[in-house]
């Protein structure tokens, strides 16, 4: 009986020792912001009409299809671009663009297009001089149709080969949002 009491006491002490070594604060994974809307406003340099490319998905991935606008751009035109990201499910509406600016070194937009000679250049950068993509220059050449894909990456390797030039191939990181806009250049 004495050995059973010693055995049980040993188990209790071992249990207390093992559980007391755990950290007091659990590690809470970083939760990404919910992005319900992406608005890419293209203002022509000189004369012309402003073009707004917008994506809106207020009920998330498993609900209704998102509402995505189409873009009609003018041939042989240069546009200044401004990106805005929102979470419209919060009251008041939460502007996620501000957070991306605050954490610019951890974010980068990437732009790819199947439209002939459509080019997007970065007009902004993070504190290390690497591209961000909230502000851009978009230039069209001749007429054509296709798509413009916009991808926001969280924690890309901005020093990887080609990433500073907007090539997503070696960027890594996680995609926060990816939107494909139909584009018509006339």
N, C-alpha and C positions, 0 to 999 in steps of 0.2 A: 504494500500500500504506500509505503514511503517512497519507493521508486516511481510509482505512478504519479504521485504528487510532484515530485521533482521533474518528471517528464512533462507534465502539463504546465508547470511553471516555466520550464524552458521554452515550450511552444509559445506561451503568452509573451515572454520576453522577446523571442525572435520575431513574432508578429508585430509587436510595438516598434522594434528596431527597424524592421523593413518598411513599415508604413510611415514612420517619422522621417525617413530619408527622402520622401517625395517632396517636390517643390510645392510651396504654398499656392502659387499662382499658376493656373493652367495656361498653356500656350493657346492663344486664340488666333486662328488663322486670319490673315488679312482678307476682309470681305471686299470684293470689288463693288463699285457703285453700280446701281442699276441705270442703264442708259436707255431711255425710252425714245429719245429724239436726237437726230443728227441733222444739222442744218448747215449747208455749205453755200455761202452767198458769194456769187461771182459778179463783180462790178467791172464793166468795161473801162479800160483806160481811154479817156476821150469821150466820145459820144456813143450812145447805145443804151439798151435796156439791161437792167440788172437781172441775173438769172439766179434763182434759188432752187438748189437741189435739196430735197428734204426726205427724211426717213422718219416715220412715226410708228411706234409699236407700243400702245398703252396697255395691252393685256399680256405681254410677254410671249415667250417662245411657243407655248402650248395653246394659245388662244387664236384669235383671228389673224389673218395675214397682215403684215405691216402695210402701211400706206407709203408708197415710194413714188416721188415725182419723177418726171422725165425732164431732160434738159435740152433746150434749143439754143445752141450757141451760134455766133456769127463767125464765118470763115475769116481767116487772116486777122484775127483780133487777139489782143492781150487783155486779160482780166486779172484783177487783184482778188484773191480768195480769202475768206474768213470763215473759220469753222466754229460752230457752237454745238455743245452737247448738253442735253438736259435730262433730268429725271422729273417728268411731269406728274408722277404719282405722289410726290411730296407736296405738302401745302405749307409755305409757298413753294413754287417750283424751284428745284435745286439746280443751279448752273454748275455742271460738272467741269466745264471749261476752266473755271477758276482753279479747281483742284489739279487739273492737268498742268496748268501753268506753274503752280506751286511745286509740283513734282515733275518738272519738265525733263530732268535727267533720266526719269524712269518711264518715259512715254515717247512714242514717235508714230506719226501718221505715215502711211505708205499709199502711193497712188499708182495704179496700173490702168492702162487703157488699150482698147482694141480699135479706137478711132484713129484713122490715119493722121500722123503728125501732131497729135495732141500731146502737149508736154506740160508737166506740172513741176515747178521749182519751189524749193523752200525759201520763205522770206523771214523766218525766225529761227532761233536756236536756243538751246539750253545754256546753263552757265558754263559748260565746258566747250561751247562753240559747236556742238553737234545739232543736227536738224531736229525740229519739232513738228511743224506742219500745221499749226493752227492758222498761221498766215502764209499764203502762197502766191505765186504768180502762175497763171494758167494761160497757155498760148495755143491758138488753133492755127492751122495752115489752110489747106484746101477743104473742100466739102467732104462729108462722109458720115457714116453712122457706126455705132458700136456701143461699148459700155465703158464706164469709168468706175473702177473698184477702189473704194477707200477702206483702209484697214488701220485701226488703232492698236498698236502693240504696247503691252505693259511689260516693263523691264527687258527691252531688247538689248542686245549687245551692240551698242552704237559704234564700237571700235572694230567690229568684224568687217571683213572684206565686202565692200560695196554698199554697206548700210548707210553711210553718210551721203551716198548718191541716190538713196531711195530704193535700193534693191533689197527686198525683204528676204531673199534666199538664205542668208546667213544670220538673220536678225535674232532668231530664237524668241524667247519671251512668250507671253500669252496674249491671245487676241481678245481685246475688250469689246470691239464691235467691228463688223465687216458688212459693208453695204455696197450693192451694185446698182448703179444708175444707168438707165438707157440714155444715150446721148445722140443728138442729131446736129451736125454742123452744116449750116447752109450759107 
